Amino acid sequence: MKQGLQEIIKEKDKSIERLENNLMKAGQREDDLKQMHNNYFPQIQTLINQKAIGSPKEATRKNRKKQELTRKKIRNSRKKVNPHRRRTAGSIKRRESTNRKNL
């Protein structure tokens, strides 16, 4: 009986030790998250402020370029080529010349 109680006490001590370790790890994780928050959000706020301060002309130029690229992509995706269409010498030359321009 005495030995059975000692085993129970040992198991309880191990359990307490394990729970204390888990508690310490959780505290460390919490500190890490706080540190990450303190580092991350000021950086993001700085980036937001920099973008807001940027000149309006520069922003509109960038937006126009983005819009033009998006429109071109949309136009190109809409083009459908008939695989059964006959290719003439003229159409092949035109295609080659446009491919050279794009390079």
Helices and strands as residue ranges (DSSP letters): H 2-53, H 56-78, H 89-102
